[in-house]
């Protein structure tokens, strides 16, 4: 049996309708409305208009013959102030209920993320958001309401998407909402509360809902792979280990083993002592909390896009103590790696296999769902013939299949993503979608890129039959997208933009495909 799924990882990015039908304001609504915070001062007020066009988008999924779809529930859309005790927005409940029902009517299984960064603004203003321990109970109330209203139809729940970014970019660097720059403490404190919130929600589901609803609760962590610059140099090997432990291990190790990675405790404790602090800047779990947190993952969602080379770099005390200097390392890239549209993203497929094997070794080979993987292009790149995206997916999926052959327990793969959307502080300047969205048009029309047709072939063939046939898919996909390019160029709103006729560098996409383990094993036998 084959499972394919598109993902909109957060509906704030695609949903739009930021103040419609009783929705409350989120921290990203407030943040993006401040001038200078987002590239070109873009906002997600309308984004892809997914709130009004979800039926059309489900039709796109049905045409692709997909049968899983991952989306996020906006906390302030159903609890405008963030508090269940104050007001439940029944219009928001109805929207998600209608979305879930329509997915099921089309034989598409919903996979629901509870938090993809859109904290209700009221909770930030009143309590300081994730810096306040009270968020643990408020988030649990929100999650419990979702289980109550949707759990009879939703069997796959993800508590948080990429908590690393929430903590580091939201509370340390200030690049993301809520825009706080609490260097050295902000990220660690926010992450501590997020981990506790995840565990509480898992226990709530386990005690109150699991026996009736028979669902699973996991978390989605994003991590790049870190490779030692010199694999014979022990200092580089240790630096690369720190890189991944401060990235993935920060969240995964408490959930699987009950406490932070030892190397994090050692380094942050050492740096804190050098600052003259009486205690480590890294918070501590009590023995009871360690026991409560350990084992609270039915599956591990894993987002992955790229790789870095890592080497030792000593940061002296007082030289701006923060999360990044706590690690004592430098990140490097190989100039030969394909250079993507997103400045941080390089196509390095072999790092994917190594990361998956790391998870297998470190955490007892848990059930893994790859929740994000893809490549982008920059805003002015209006060519729909995205050959680099097709190559990126083929190469990364192939490395994942090798990891499965290594014994890694991968159950599904989600490519990122169906539509171009609002890319956080980058606004609309980077496009990850298989479908090009014309954001200048009020109706936000979708145009299929070549990668759409390529994936339709993968689905219909249930894998990669042979190199010759795959090359044929690419030729046919390019023929189709060439006609779409003509339609796009004829659009009076964007026809004046320069058309890119040749793309020679890969970048990051946004399709989402979920493939079952059975499909993976089938692909292994037919792998290129």
C-alpha positions as CSV (number, residue, x, y, z in Angstrom):
1,X,0.0,0.0,0.0
2,X,1.3,3.5,-0.8
3,X,0.9,6.7,1.2
4,X,1.5,10.0,-0.3
5,X,0.8,13.3,1.4
6,X,1.1,17.0,0.8
7,X,1.8,19.2,3.8
8,X,1.0,22.8,4.8
9,X,3.1,22.8,7.9
10,X,1.4,25.8,9.3
11,X,-1.9,27.3,8.2
12,X,-0.8,30.7,9.2
13,X,1.5,30.6,6.2
14,X,-1.1,29.5,3.7
15,X,-4.4,30.1,5.5
16,X,-4.6,33.9,5.4
17,X,-7.9,35.3,6.8
18,X,-5.9,36.6,9.8
19,X,-8.8,38.4,11.4
20,X,-11.8,36.6,9.9
21,X,-14.7,34.8,11.7
22,X,-13.5,35.5,15.2
23,X,-9.9,34.6,14.9
24,X,-7.6,36.2,17.5
25,X,-4.3,37.8,16.8
26,X,-1.2,35.6,16.8
27,X,2.4,36.7,17.7
28,X,3.2,36.3,13.9
29,X,0.3,38.6,13.0
30,X,1.7,41.3,15.4
31,X,5.3,40.7,14.4
32,X,4.7,40.8,10.6
33,X,2.8,44.1,11.0
34,X,5.8,45.8,12.4
35,X,7.9,47.5,9.7
36,X,11.3,46.1,9.0
37,X,10.6,42.7,10.6
38,X,9.7,40.9,7.3
39,X,11.4,41.2,3.9
40,X,9.7,43.9,1.9
41,X,7.3,44.3,4.9
42,X,5.2,41.4,3.6
43,X,2.5,39.9,5.9
44,X,0.5,36.7,5.8
45,X,-2.8,38.5,6.1
46,X,-4.1,36.8,3.0
47,X,-1.2,34.5,2.0
48,X,-2.5,31.8,-0.2
49,X,-6.1,32.4,0.9
50,X,-6.2,28.7,2.0
51,X,-9.0,29.5,4.5
52,X,-11.3,30.2,1.6
53,X,-9.7,27.9,-1.0
54,X,-9.2,24.7,1.0
55,X,-11.7,22.8,-1.2
56,X,-9.8,23.7,-4.3
57,X,-6.6,22.6,-2.7
58,X,-8.0,19.3,-1.6
59,X,-9.0,18.8,-5.3
60,X,-5.3,19.3,-6.2
61,X,-4.4,16.6,-3.7
62,X,-7.1,14.3,-5.0
63,X,-5.8,14.8,-8.5
64,X,-2.4,13.7,-7.3
65,X,-4.0,10.6,-5.7
66,X,-2.6,11.5,-2.3
67,X,-4.0,9.9,0.8
68,X,-2.4,11.8,3.7
69,X,-2.4,15.6,4.4
70,X,-0.6,17.4,7.2
71,X,-1.9,20.7,8.4
72,X,-1.7,22.9,11.5
73,X,-4.5,24.2,13.7
74,X,-4.2,27.8,14.5
75,X,-4.5,28.2,18.3
76,X,-5.9,31.8,18.2
77,X,-8.5,30.8,15.5
78,X,-10.2,28.5,17.9
79,X,-9.2,30.2,21.2
80,X,-8.9,33.9,20.4
81,X,-7.3,34.8,23.7
82,X,-5.5,31.5,24.0
83,X,-7.6,30.5,27.0
84,X,-10.3,27.8,26.8
85,X,-12.0,29.3,29.9
86,X,-12.6,32.7,28.2
87,X,-13.9,31.9,24.7
88,X,-14.1,29.0,22.2
89,X,-14.6,30.3,18.6
90,X,-17.1,27.8,17.2
91,X,-16.5,29.3,13.7
92,X,-12.9,28.3,13.9
93,X,-13.9,24.8,15.2
94,X,-16.3,24.4,12.2
95,X,-13.6,25.4,9.7
96,X,-11.2,22.7,10.8
97,X,-14.1,20.2,11.2
98,X,-15.2,20.9,7.6
99,X,-11.6,20.6,6.4
100,X,-11.1,17.2,8.2
101,X,-14.4,15.9,6.9
102,X,-13.7,16.8,3.4
103,X,-10.3,15.2,3.6
104,X,-11.8,12.0,4.9
105,X,-14.6,12.2,2.2
106,X,-11.7,12.2,-0.4
107,X,-10.0,9.3,1.4
108,X,-7.2,11.6,2.6
109,X,-6.0,11.0,6.2
110,X,-5.4,14.2,8.2
111,X,-2.1,14.6,10.2
112,X,-2.5,17.5,12.5
113,X,0.1,19.8,14.0
114,X,-1.0,21.6,17.2
115,X,1.6,24.3,17.3
116,X,3.5,25.8,14.3
117,X,4.6,29.0,15.9
118,X,1.3,31.0,16.1
119,X,1.0,31.7,19.8
120,X,-2.0,33.9,20.7
121,X,-0.7,37.4,21.1
122,X,-2.6,37.9,24.3
123,X,-0.6,35.1,26.0
124,X,2.6,36.8,24.9
125,X,1.5,40.2,26.2
126,X,0.1,39.0,29.5
127,X,2.6,36.3,30.4
128,X,5.6,36.5,28.1
129,X,4.7,33.5,26.0
130,X,7.0,30.5,26.2
131,X,9.2,32.2,28.8
132,X,6.4,31.6,31.3
133,X,5.7,28.2,32.8
134,X,1.9,28.9,32.6
135,X,2.1,28.2,28.8
136,X,2.3,24.5,29.7
137,X,-1.2,24.3,31.1
138,X,-2.7,26.7,28.6
139,X,-1.3,24.7,25.7
140,X,-2.5,21.5,27.3
141,X,-6.0,23.0,27.5
142,X,-5.9,23.9,23.8
143,X,-4.6,20.5,22.8
144,X,-7.3,18.8,25.0
145,X,-10.0,20.8,23.2
146,X,-8.6,19.6,19.8
147,X,-8.6,16.0,21.0
148,X,-12.2,16.4,22.2
149,X,-13.5,18.1,19.0
150,X,-11.4,16.4,16.3
151,X,-9.9,13.3,17.8
152,X,-12.7,10.9,16.7
153,X,-11.4,11.6,13.1
154,X,-7.7,12.5,13.6
155,X,-5.3,9.7,14.5
156,X,-2.0,11.4,14.0
157,X,-1.0,14.4,16.2
158,X,2.2,16.4,16.2
159,X,2.5,18.7,19.3
160,X,5.2,21.1,18.1
161,X,6.9,21.8,14.7
162,X,10.6,22.7,14.9
163,X,10.8,23.9,18.5
164,X,14.5,24.7,17.9
165,X,13.4,27.6,15.7
166,X,10.7,28.7,18.2
167,X,13.3,28.9,21.0
168,X,16.4,30.2,19.1
169,X,14.9,32.5,16.6
170,X,12.0,33.7,18.7
171,X,13.7,34.2,22.1
172,X,17.4,34.5,21.4
173,X,18.1,36.1,18.0
174,X,14.7,37.9,17.6
175,X,14.5,37.1,13.9
176,X,11.1,35.4,14.4
177,X,8.1,36.2,16.5
178,X,7.8,37.4,19.2
179,X,11.2,39.0,18.4
180,X,12.9,38.8,21.8
181,X,16.7,38.9,22.1
182,X,17.4,37.3,25.4
183,X,20.9,36.1,24.6
184,X,22.2,33.2,26.7
185,X,19.0,32.5,28.5
186,X,16.0,33.1,26.2
187,X,16.2,30.0,24.0
188,X,17.0,27.6,26.9
189,X,14.1,28.8,29.0
190,X,11.6,28.7,26.2
191,X,12.7,25.2,25.1
192,X,12.4,24.0,28.7
193,X,8.8,24.9,28.8
194,X,8.1,23.6,25.4
195,X,9.5,20.2,26.3
196,X,7.3,20.2,29.5
197,X,4.3,21.2,27.4
198,X,4.8,18.4,24.9
199,X,5.1,15.8,27.7
200,X,1.9,17.1,29.4
201,X,-0.1,16.9,26.2
202,X,1.2,13.4,25.5
203,X,0.1,12.3,29.0
204,X,-3.3,13.9,28.6
205,X,-3.9,12.0,25.4
206,X,-2.5,8.8,26.9
207,X,-4.8,9.0,29.9
208,X,-7.9,10.5,28.5
209,X,-8.2,9.8,24.8
210,X,-5.9,7.0,23.6
211,X,-8.1,4.1,24.5
212,X,-11.1,5.6,22.8
213,X,-9.5,7.3,19.8
214,X,-6.6,4.9,19.1
215,X,-4.3,7.7,17.9
216,X,-0.6,8.6,18.1
217,X,1.1,11.7,19.5
218,X,4.6,12.8,18.4
219,X,6.7,15.8,17.8
220,X,8.5,17.2,14.7
221,X,12.1,18.2,15.2
222,X,14.2,19.9,12.5
223,X,17.9,19.3,12.2
224,X,20.7,19.6,9.7
225,X,23.5,17.0,9.7
226,X,26.9,18.1,11.0
227,X,29.9,16.4,9.4
228,X,33.5,16.8,10.9
229,X,35.7,18.9,8.6
230,X,38.5,16.4,9.3
231,X,37.2,12.9,10.1
232,X,40.6,12.0,11.5
233,X,40.7,15.0,13.9
234,X,39.1,14.2,17.3
235,X,38.4,17.8,18.0
236,X,36.4,18.1,14.8
237,X,34.6,14.9,15.5
238,X,33.6,16.2,19.0
239,X,32.6,19.6,17.5
240,X,30.3,17.8,15.0
241,X,28.8,15.8,17.8
242,X,28.1,19.0,19.8
243,X,26.5,20.5,16.7
244,X,23.9,17.8,16.4
245,X,23.4,17.4,20.2
246,X,22.7,21.2,20.6
247,X,20.3,21.0,17.6
248,X,18.4,17.7,17.6
249,X,19.5,16.3,20.9
250,X,18.4,19.4,22.8
251,X,14.8,18.2,22.4
252,X,15.0,14.5,21.4
253,X,17.3,13.4,24.3
254,X,14.9,14.5,27.1
255,X,11.9,12.9,25.3
256,X,13.7,9.6,24.8
257,X,16.1,9.5,27.7
258,X,14.7,11.9,30.3
259,X,17.3,14.7,30.3
260,X,19.4,17.1,28.2
261,X,22.4,15.7,26.4
262,X,25.4,15.5,28.7
263,X,27.5,17.7,26.4
264,X,25.0,20.5,26.6
265,X,25.0,20.3,30.4
266,X,28.8,20.3,30.5
267,X,29.4,23.1,28.0
268,X,26.7,25.5,29.1
269,X,27.6,24.8,32.8
270,X,31.2,25.5,32.1
271,X,30.5,28.8,30.2
272,X,28.1,29.9,32.9
273,X,30.8,29.3,35.5
274,X,33.3,31.3,33.5
275,X,30.7,34.2,33.5
276,X,30.7,34.1,37.3
277,X,27.1,32.8,37.4
278,X,26.1,30.7,40.4
279,X,24.1,28.2,38.3
280,X,24.0,27.0,34.7
281,X,22.0,29.0,32.2
282,X,20.5,25.7,31.1
283,X,17.5,24.9,33.3
284,X,17.4,21.6,35.2
285,X,14.7,18.9,35.2
286,X,13.8,17.5,38.6
287,X,13.9,13.7,39.0
288,X,10.1,13.6,38.8
289,X,10.1,15.7,35.6
290,X,12.7,13.4,34.0
291,X,10.5,10.4,34.6
292,X,7.4,12.3,33.4
293,X,9.1,13.5,30.2
294,X,10.9,10.3,29.2
295,X,9.1,8.1,26.7
296,X,6.6,10.7,25.5
297,X,6.9,10.1,21.8
298,X,4.8,7.6,19.9
299,X,6.8,8.6,16.8
300,X,9.5,11.1,15.9
301,X,8.8,13.6,13.2
302,X,12.0,14.7,11.5
303,X,12.5,17.8,9.3
304,X,15.7,17.9,7.3
305,X,17.0,20.1,4.5
306,X,20.8,20.4,4.4
307,X,24.2,19.7,6.0
308,X,27.1,21.6,7.4
309,X,30.8,20.8,7.9
310,X,31.8,21.5,11.5
311,X,35.1,22.3,13.2
312,X,36.2,23.4,16.6
313,X,36.2,27.1,17.4
314,X,36.8,28.3,20.9
315,X,34.7,31.3,22.1
316,X,36.3,33.0,25.1
317,X,34.0,33.9,28.1
318,X,32.5,37.3,27.7
319,X,32.6,37.3,23.9
320,X,28.8,37.5,23.7
321,X,27.7,34.4,25.6
322,X,24.7,32.9,23.8
323,X,23.4,29.6,22.4
324,X,25.8,29.8,19.4
325,X,29.0,30.6,21.3
326,X,28.1,27.9,24.0
327,X,28.7,25.3,21.3
328,X,32.4,26.2,20.6
329,X,32.2,25.4,16.9
330,X,32.2,26.9,13.4
331,X,29.9,25.8,10.6
332,X,31.3,25.6,7.0
333,X,30.0,24.7,3.6
334,X,31.7,23.1,0.6
335,X,31.7,25.7,-2.3
336,X,31.1,22.7,-4.7
337,X,27.7,22.0,-3.1
338,X,24.8,23.1,-5.2
339,X,23.9,26.6,-4.0
340,X,20.1,27.0,-3.4
341,X,17.8,30.0,-3.5
342,X,17.6,30.1,0.3
343,X,21.0,31.2,1.5
344,X,21.1,28.6,4.2
345,X,20.2,25.6,2.1
346,X,22.6,23.5,0.1
347,X,21.8,20.2,-1.5
348,X,23.8,17.5,0.3
349,X,21.8,14.3,0.0
350,X,24.3,12.0,1.8
351,X,23.8,14.0,5.1
352,X,20.2,12.8,5.2
353,X,21.2,9.1,5.5
354,X,23.7,9.9,8.2
355,X,21.2,11.9,10.2
356,X,18.6,9.1,10.0
357,X,21.2,6.5,11.2
358,X,22.2,8.9,14.0
359,X,18.6,8.9,15.2
360,X,18.5,5.1,15.0
361,X,21.6,4.7,17.2
362,X,20.9,7.5,19.7
363,X,17.2,6.9,20.4
364,X,16.6,3.2,20.1
365,X,15.4,3.2,16.4
366,X,12.1,5.0,17.0
367,X,9.4,5.1,14.4
368,X,10.3,8.1,12.2
369,X,8.1,10.2,9.9
370,X,10.1,12.6,7.8
371,X,7.9,15.7,8.2
372,X,9.8,18.2,6.1
373,X,12.2,18.0,3.2
374,X,12.5,20.2,0.2
375,X,14.1,23.0,-1.8
376,X,13.2,26.6,-2.8
377,X,13.8,29.2,-5.4
378,X,14.0,33.0,-5.1
379,X,11.0,35.3,-5.8
380,X,12.1,36.4,-9.3
381,X,12.5,32.9,-10.5
382,X,9.2,32.5,-12.3
383,X,10.2,29.5,-14.4
384,X,7.8,26.6,-13.6
385,X,10.3,24.0,-15.0
386,X,11.9,23.2,-11.7
387,X,14.4,20.5,-12.7
388,X,16.5,21.2,-9.6
389,X,13.6,20.3,-7.4
390,X,12.9,17.0,-9.1
391,X,16.6,16.2,-8.7
392,X,16.7,17.2,-5.0
393,X,13.7,14.9,-4.2
394,X,15.1,12.0,-6.2
395,X,18.5,12.3,-4.5
396,X,17.2,12.8,-1.0
397,X,14.5,10.1,-1.2
398,X,17.2,7.7,-2.5
399,X,19.4,8.4,0.5
400,X,16.4,7.8,2.8
401,X,15.9,4.5,1.1
402,X,19.5,3.5,1.8
403,X,18.9,4.4,5.5
404,X,15.9,2.1,5.5
405,X,18.1,-0.6,4.1
406,X,20.5,0.2,7.0
407,X,17.6,-0.7,9.3
408,X,16.3,2.8,10.2
409,X,12.6,2.6,11.1
410,X,11.3,5.3,8.7
411,X,7.5,5.0,8.1
412,X,6.8,8.0,6.0
413,X,8.3,10.9,4.0
414,X,6.8,14.4,3.7
415,X,8.2,16.7,1.1
416,X,7.9,20.5,1.6
417,X,5.4,21.7,0.2
418,X,2.2,21.9,-1.9
419,X,2.1,25.6,-2.4
420,X,4.4,28.6,-2.4
421,X,3.6,30.4,0.9
422,X,4.7,33.0,3.4
423,X,8.2,32.1,4.5
424,X,8.4,33.8,7.9
425,X,11.0,36.7,8.0
426,X,11.7,36.1,4.3
427,X,8.1,37.0,3.4
428,X,7.2,35.8,-0.1
429,X,10.8,36.0,-1.4
430,X,11.4,32.3,-1.3
431,X,9.2,29.7,-3.0
432,X,9.1,26.1,-1.7
433,X,5.9,25.0,-3.5
434,X,5.2,22.5,-6.2
435,X,2.5,24.9,-7.2
436,X,3.4,28.5,-8.0
437,X,1.1,30.9,-6.3
438,X,0.5,34.3,-7.9
439,X,0.4,36.4,-4.7
440,X,-0.3,39.6,-6.6
441,X,-3.7,38.4,-7.7
442,X,-6.5,38.7,-5.3
443,X,-7.7,35.1,-6.0
444,X,-4.1,33.7,-5.5
445,X,-4.2,31.3,-8.5
446,X,-2.1,28.2,-8.5
447,X,0.1,27.1,-11.4
448,X,1.7,23.6,-11.4
449,X,5.4,23.4,-11.6
450,X,7.1,20.5,-13.4
451,X,7.7,18.8,-10.0
452,X,3.9,18.3,-9.7
453,X,3.8,16.1,-12.8
454,X,7.0,14.4,-11.8
455,X,5.4,13.3,-8.5
456,X,2.2,12.2,-10.2
457,X,4.4,9.8,-12.2
458,X,6.1,8.6,-9.0
459,X,2.7,7.9,-7.4
460,X,1.2,6.2,-10.4
461,X,4.3,4.0,-10.8
462,X,4.7,3.4,-7.1
463,X,8.4,4.3,-7.2
464,X,11.3,4.7,-9.6
465,X,11.1,1.8,-12.1
466,X,14.3,2.5,-13.9
467,X,16.6,5.4,-15.0
468,X,15.3,5.5,-18.5
469,X,11.6,5.8,-17.4
470,X,12.5,8.5,-14.8
471,X,14.2,10.5,-17.4
472,X,11.1,10.2,-19.6
473,X,9.0,11.5,-16.7
474,X,11.3,14.6,-16.4
475,X,11.0,15.3,-20.2
476,X,7.2,15.1,-20.1
477,X,7.1,17.2,-16.9
478,X,9.2,19.9,-18.6
479,X,7.0,19.8,-21.7
480,X,3.9,20.4,-19.5
481,X,5.5,23.2,-17.5
482,X,6.7,25.0,-20.6
483,X,3.0,25.5,-21.6
484,X,2.2,26.6,-18.0
485,X,5.1,29.1,-18.3
486,X,3.4,30.7,-21.3
487,X,0.2,31.0,-19.3
488,X,2.1,32.6,-16.4
489,X,3.9,35.0,-18.7
490,X,0.6,36.0,-20.2
491,X,-0.7,37.0,-16.8
492,X,-0.9,40.9,-17.0
493,X,0.0,41.1,-13.3
494,X,3.4,39.4,-13.7
495,X,4.0,39.3,-17.4
496,X,6.5,42.1,-17.1
497,X,8.7,40.1,-14.8
498,X,11.8,38.6,-16.3
499,X,11.3,34.9,-17.1
500,X,14.1,32.6,-16.1
501,X,14.8,30.2,-19.0
502,X,17.6,28.2,-17.4
503,X,18.0,27.2,-13.7
504,X,21.3,25.6,-12.9
505,X,21.3,25.6,-9.1
506,X,19.1,23.5,-6.8
507,X,17.1,25.1,-4.0
508,X,14.3,24.2,-1.4
509,X,10.7,22.9,-2.2
510,X,7.4,22.5,-0.4
511,X,5.7,19.3,-1.6
512,X,4.7,16.8,1.0
513,X,4.5,13.1,0.3
514,X,4.0,10.5,2.9
515,X,5.1,7.0,1.9
516,X,4.4,3.9,4.0
517,X,7.1,1.5,5.0
518,X,5.6,-1.1,2.6
519,X,6.1,1.4,-0.2
520,X,9.7,2.1,1.0
521,X,10.5,-1.6,0.8
522,X,9.0,-1.8,-2.6
523,X,11.2,1.1,-3.7
524,X,14.3,-0.5,-2.3
525,X,13.8,-3.3,-4.7
526,X,13.4,-0.9,-7.6
527,X,15.8,1.8,-6.5
528,X,17.9,3.5,-9.2
